[in-house]
Amino acid sequence: MSQVTGLVDLHVNGHAGIDFLTARSSEEIRKATRSLKAHGVDGFLASLITSEISDLARAVAMIQEVADSQESDEAKILGFHFEGPCLAHERRGVHSPSLLRNPEPSLISQLLDFPNVKMITLAPELPGGIEAIKEISSAGVVASIGHTTADRRIAEEAFDAGAKTVTHLYNGMEKDGGLVDAVFERKDVLFQMIIDDVHVSRELVKKACDRALDRLIITTDALAPAGLGPGRYPFGDMEIEIKDGKALRLDGKLAGGIGTLRRSLEILEELGYSREKTLPAVTSRPLKLINAPPIVTGK
């Protein structure tokens, strides 16, 4: 039996109808991890969106309990990715505006006190944002820029302060702004991108890959309904509809992903990029970013 490195996704909000933030039991968490495994994911970060600290604490405790006792038919929980609450109001997407907060030192300390935190997405232009990035980075946690109005100057400050990556390039930011330019030009920055023919046009995917394929990390931003068919499903305190291959809020706003890493690789192949060149974007590179050991699986 040959050994291959498993596929890794650093941005998974849920799967198979289970939302990690609102899951009610460890068995629900396992339903999601088994579904992820069945869809080709061997390891992932459980992403928790903007919420009250008390809700975050409840979700983290339940997910960590599962992480400590996983079985071979489950995708391995590698840790947590907090997407928020320190995001730009103008670029918040589906994050609740009433729960957004500035990155005050006490809040950052609370987030860093949670077990197994691997990545925190924040907007560096918020008051205290650059200092928060320094604090996060010095704690050994990845600071990722996302849901942001940052221009090039602030982006450069953020990267100089220790931010190592951006969350879903082109989404939650200006598609042709200075932040994107800075990402392409800085060899020390990795970028995460959703490649599903929904979030980012093939033209922009090609632009990014032609500039910096060796720094790409593919993510799905998978929502709870990922792995299921069309229909309406709960997502946090809202309802979303899966229709025509998209996950939309009922007002039509894009709510997240329902694609797979396997399909992302196929899309890149269709664009002319060899599997040899793209596979690190879903295997070794995301693991290196969060300082995690290889996931070896039989095939």
N, C-alpha and C positions, 0 to 999 in steps of 0.2 A: 504493500500500500504506500503510495507516494505521499509525502507531506507537503502541504502548501500553507502559506500564510493566509489566515482567514480575512474576510472583508470587515472593515471597521467604519462605523458611521458616528460622527461626533455630534450629531444634532437630531435626536429622536424624541418627539413629544409624547408618542404613544403608538399603539398598533392594535389591530384586530378589535377595534371598538373600545379599547382601554386608554384613557388619558392618564399619564403618570401623575399629574398634579391632583387629580380627583379620584384616583383609584380607591376602592373601598376595602380591599383585602390583598394579602400577599398572593392569593391564588389568581386574582385579576392581573397582578403584575406578571406572574408566570405565564398567563395566557398571552400577554404581549411579547414576552421574551421568546416563547416558543414560536409564535407567529413570525417574529423577526428572523429567527433561525431558519424557519421553513422558507423564508424569502431571501435567503442567502447571506444574512448578516451574522457574523460570528462574535463581534464585540461592538459595544456602543456606549455613548454617554447618554444617560437619561436627562433630557432637557426639561427644565421647569421654567415656565414663563412668569412674567410679572405677577406677583401675588402678595398677600399679607405674609409676614414672617411666620406667623402661627400655622398657616396653611402649608408653607414651605417646610416647616419643621415636621409636620405630620407626614407629608409625602416622603421626605428624605428618610425618616425613621423606617417607614414601611418598605421602601425600595432597598435600603441598605440591609434590612433583615433578609430580603430575598438574595441580594448580592452575596451574602455570607454563606449561602447554602444552595448554590445553583447546580443543576444537573446537566448532563451532556446534550439534552435536546433543547437547551435554552441558549439564546445569544447571551454572551457574558456582559454583565453590567460593569463597565470599566470605571464608573464614577459619575459625577454630576456636572451638568452644564447649566448655569443660571443665566437665562436670557432675560435680563432686567433685574431689578426695577429701574435702573438708572439709564433710561433711554430718552431720546429726544421726543418731545410731544408731537412735533410735526412729522416724525418718521416712525411713529409707534406701531403702525400696522394694526393688528388686532389686539394689541396689548391695552389693557384698561387704563384710560387716561387718569382716573381717580387714584390709581395705585402707583403711578410713576413717582419716583423720588430722586432727589439729588444725591450724589455719592458722598454723603457725610461720613467722616471717619468712623463714627459709631455703627453706622449701617454696614460699611465695608467689613468691619470687625465681626459683626454678626454673621455675614455671609461666609467669611473665611473660617469661622468657628465650626461650620458644619463639617461632618466627616466626608472624606473622599471627594472634595470639590476639585475639579480639574480645570474648569474654564468658566469665566464670567464675561458676558457680553455687556458692554456699556458704551455710552456716547461720551467721548472725551471732552466735548465742548461744554458740558454741564459744569457749574461751579464746583471746583474740587476734583474734576475729572482726571487731570494729569496726576495729581497727588494720589488719587485712588489707584491709578494704573501702577504707580511705583509701589504702593502697598501690596497690591495683588501679586505683582511680579516677584517682590521680595519674599512673599510667602510660598513661592514655588508653584503658583497657580497661573494658568494662561490668561492674560488679559486680551480680549478680542474686541475690536471696534465694530459696532453695528447699530442699526436703527439710529442713525446719526446725521446731523447737518454739517459735520466737520468739513472745513475747507482744507486746502493743502497744508497751510501753516500749522493748524491744530493737529492734523494727521501726522505730520513730521514730529511734532512735539510728543504726541502719543507714542509713536514708534521709538523715539529716543528715550522715552520714559520706561520702555519695557514691553509695550504691546507687541505681540508676536504675530498676530493674524487679524483677519477681518471675517465677520460672520456674514454668510451669504452675499458675496460680492455682487454688486449691481442692485440688489434688493435692500430696501430700507436705507437707501442713500442715493445721491445724484449719480445717474448712470455715466455721465461724462464729466464729472467734477474732478477737482484736484486730489481728492482722496484716492480715487481709482488710479490716477496717474502716478501718485506716490507709491501705491502698492506695486505697480508694474516695474517701477524704477528701482525699488529697494530690494536688494538681493537677500536681505535678512528677514523679509516678511513673507509668510505663507498666506494664501488666500483660500477660503472655503467658498464653494459655489454649488448651487443647486442646478443640476443638469437634467431636466425632465421635459424639455420642449414646452414648458409652461412659464416658469419663473424668469428664464433668461432666453432671449432669442438665440438661434444658432449663430447668427452673425456676431453677437457679443461673446458667445462662448468661444468662437474661433479667434476673435480678437485677443481674448485673454490667454488662450492656449498657445497662440503664435508668439505671444510676448513672454510667457512665463509658465509653460507646461510643467517645468521641473519644480514649481512651487505650488501646484494645485492640490487641494484636498477636496474631494467630492463629498457632499452631504445631501441628505434628502429633506431635512426639516419635516420628517414624517409626523403626521397628525394621527390621532386615535383611529380615524376611519381607514387609514392605510391598511391594505391587505383585505379590505372589504369591497363590495360593489357599490353602485350608485344608491343614493338615498340621503336622508337627513339624519344627522348625528349631533349629540351634545359635544361642545368643546369649551371647557371651563364654564363661564357663565353665559355662553351664547350657543346658538345652533348654527351648524354649517351644513352645506349641501354638496354632495359629490355628484358632479354632473359633467358630462363631456370630458372626462379625464382631468377635471380640476376640482379643488376643494375651495368652495366660496362661502363667505359669510352671506347671510340672506339679503344683505344690501349690495351684493355683487363683488365685494372686496376679496382679493385673494387671501386665503387664511393659512396656507402652509402647503406641505407636500404630501403626495400619495404615491410617489414614484419609488423605484428601487435602485440600488447601486448597480446591479447587473444591467439594468436598462440604461443607466448613465454611461456605462462603459460601451454599450452598443452604439449609443448616439455618437460618442467620440470616435468610434470606429467608422461610423458612417461619414464622419467629417474628415476622415483620413488619418487619424492618429492611431498608431499601432497599440495593441494591447500591452506589449512590452513596455511602452513609454507611459501608458496611463494607469497600469495596475498599482504602482506605488501610491497613487492618489487615494486609494481605498484600502491600502495595507500598511506599508512601513511608515509612510509620511504622517498620517494622523496619529499613529502610535508614538512616533518620535516627538511630535508636538506636545502631547500630554505626558511624555516620559513614561510610557507603559511598555512592558515587555511584549515580544511577538506572540501572536495567537497562532499556534500551530494546530492544524486540523487534518485529518485523513481525507483522502479523496480517491 
